């Protein structure tokens, strides 16, 4: 069921863009590029979130300092 929802959502987004481009002659489509969202991600926050998820999954203590990851013993 989820792939069908994704297809419908993508089609809806494309139709919305097309409608806006056709409705307004002054409008122009500007592709942001494949790296647009990657450049907007806060890398430190992403590392902290991934370390927290890994700690929850493994039960081990995960510490990230200055880009270095330290894995400690399992927590009780």
Buried (B, 14 or more C-beta within 10 A) or exposed (E): EEEEEEEEEEEEEEEEEEEEEEEEEEEEEEEEEEEEEEEEEEEEEEEEEEBEEEBEEEEEEBEBEEEEEEEEEEEE
